[in-house]
Amino acid sequence: MARPGQRRSGGARPDAGAQRRRAPRPTEQGIIPVLAEVAREVDSAVQRPPTRPAVRTKFQVVALLVREERARVMADGGSTEAQRAKQLKRLDGVATLLARTAARDTSLLQLLAEDARVSDAARAFKATVMRAGGLEPPEEPEPAAPAAPVTGTESQVVPRSVISRQLANPFLAPDFEAAAERLATRARRLAGWELLEPLFRSFEYAATGAPACMPLPEARSLSAAHHRELMPHQARVVAATARGHRTFLLADEPGLGKTAQALLAAQAADAYPLLVVAPNVVKTNWAHEVGLWTPHRRSTVVHGDGDRVDGFADVVIVNYELLDRHVGWLGDLGFRGMVVDEAHFIKNKSSQRSQHVLALSERIRTRTARPLLMALTGTPLINDIEDFRAIWQFLGWIDETQPLGALQTALEDTGLTPADRGFYAAARASVIDMGIVRRRKADVAADIPARRVADLPVELDGAVGRSIRASEAALARRLVERYRAAVAARAEAAVVDGIDLELARRVAAAELKDSTSKAGGENVFTMVRRIGQAKAGLAADYAAQLARNVGKVVFFAKHVDVMDQAEQTFADRGIRYASIRGDQTPKVREKNIAAFTGDPDVSIVVCSLMAAGVGLNLQVASNLVLAELSWTHAEQTQAIDRIHRIGQSEPVTAWRIIAAQTIDSKIAELIDSKSGLAARALDGAGDEDASSSTDVQLDALVGLLTDALTADGVA
């Protein structure tokens, strides 16, 4: 038997629990040893991936308390310099351990951002750790309810056409059903129970492994306007709306047509006027989709101070960044429906855009009994289960403290409490039935084509956009002058009524020849390149959103400067990418291809359309962004075929970024129209040659000229 004070040389070691239960030495008292112990637990857990939410919460709490304790030590005037140095050294030890842990799982770094949300669970754990370290946690302030939109502030504006609408209809019709619903009460069996935290955790504890999706009815019809047809999975959401469902968290993967579903749901619910809040890069596309799917409804897009807003439109589209200027009149317009696109943008409830969205939703629900509210996102969860909180609050399922309305009733009807074993499964099912709809491409593969090209119109704002439109107008005037000069030089007998298309084609050919033979000056090639440069940031922004939603994305561009700008955007956002360019050695090229196809952290590959359009297999991705248009359909198809190959298990979507109201749109139409000719030539159905790049360039100039002549009254 070992004598007192003698170290054991063999036998069993004391159990870890006994070691933790011993009285701490004087140097181990206080908050720092508690933080060190929790940090070691976190580091040990992170070494056994995946990192669970509870571990992430502990990491964030320790990091916050290390930061606060460091500030307290630095400000402690009652300690000597040596005592402060000793405390800071111990804190540095904990911080070093946290840094090593974050290096194992870099996603933990997001929890340290200035705008990172501190969940209720994190606040509760923080209080527990502080008490264990002998500190008294501060009292948490009561959470503030979302403020109603404030009008009259300096930054806010009211467009003139909106004032006209208000004057034309100064009194909104009262909705007595809305007031009755808000006053309705019932006995609450679950009164006194904390329900929000169990609701969030039900998606972790009761997960089934299958996508969360409410029961949806079969659709009777797939038909839509302009002889368009919905895909069956889209039609089922519209059918659910027609049957009376009014709140949806539509979390389908990108490429499954969430925009069309939202617009046709609004039509089924007669939810007009409808407010759409979307990222800047897609707001022009929303207006385009309104014209396609609900052509009898007018849309208006809010830009800047709203000088061009149509206050009488059925659908008002605004981007998140402009809400602070327009939230006042938007809150008073009387919307009966609201769609929030890329709804994960509002996950941080302390952000201004989140507060504006929640305030607008509250205004709509106050005035309308059963408004249509739809949150669209392919990634409803970014870091934590509680990312649901802001989205559920927007939909009116919860408030700051408890479930509301139908969700509260559904929980009451389960007959269970959070203490019962079956509560989490029942609670998860109750939330899903409120309107969560999640379908993956693989789930509805039979609905969608194996390959499709989806156009995404973007608007070129600001000085760059104005300059490009001015250059296009100058080119059109030059073509018109050439055409009129040619007409004037003709003999009177040769003059034809209306536009002479043969002459227009000769004028366009002469302009094209000058453009290719002369250096300098504005021409169709320099203008298209400038459009590509102007689209680069928007295209990169959309590719970044796709990468966050679906994983790996292929990004194609024609020009090096467009690739450079896109890569800088990805680097600024902390997105890892690979690059495939024409000036690379074979060794570098293979290394970058391997990084994209084999490294799960490399989300995007930026490809030169000329250097990477052939000979590559990138089928690890099923989404592709065409930042610049090709001059031929074949070149575009070759790029898409980098991911649409034998072995591709998912439907492929190529997102074509098109600058609205520019020659870019005309080029896209021409490429599509030439595809049939190319197919016939390749299939041997005729003697025609497949269309060349010169055909598209020439026809684009002919279209520019004929449009200008028509505008001048030449019919």
Secondary structure, 3 states (H helix, E strand, C coil): CCCCCCCCCCCCCCCHHHHHHCCCCHHHCCHHHHHHHHHHHHHHHHCCCCCCHHHHHHHHHHHHHHHHHHHHHHHCCCCCHHHHHHHHHHHHHHHHHHHHHHHHCHHHHHHHCCCCCCCHHHHHHHHHHHHHCCCCCCCCCCCCCCCCCCCCCCCCCCCHHHHHHHHHCCCCCCCHHHHHHHHCCCCCCCCCCCCHHHHHHHHHHCCCCCCCCCCCCCCCCCECHHHCECCHHHHHHHHHHHCCCCEEEECCCCCCCHHHHHHHHHHHHCCCCEEEEECHHHHHHHHHHHHHHCCCCCEEECCCCCCCCCCCCCEEEEEHHHHHHHHHHHHHCCCCEEEEECHHHHCCCCCHHHHHHHHHHHHHHHHCCCCEEEEECCCCCCCCHHHHHHHHHHHCCECCCCECHHHHHHHHHCCCCCCCCCHHHHHHHHHHHCCEECCCHHHHCCCCCCEEEEEEEECCCHHHHHHHHHHHHHHHHHHHHHHHHHHHCCCHHHCCCCCCHHHHHHHHHHHHHHHHHCCCCCCHHHHHHHHHHHHHHHHHHHHHHHHHHHCCEEEEECCHHHHHHHHHHHHHCCCEEEEECCCCCHHHHHHHHHHHHHCCCEEEEEEECCCCCCCCCCCCCCEEEECCCCCCHHHHHHHHCCCCCCCCCCCEEEEEEEECCCHHHHHHHHHHHHHHHHHHHHHCCCCCCCCCHHHHHHHHHHHHHHHHHHHCCCC
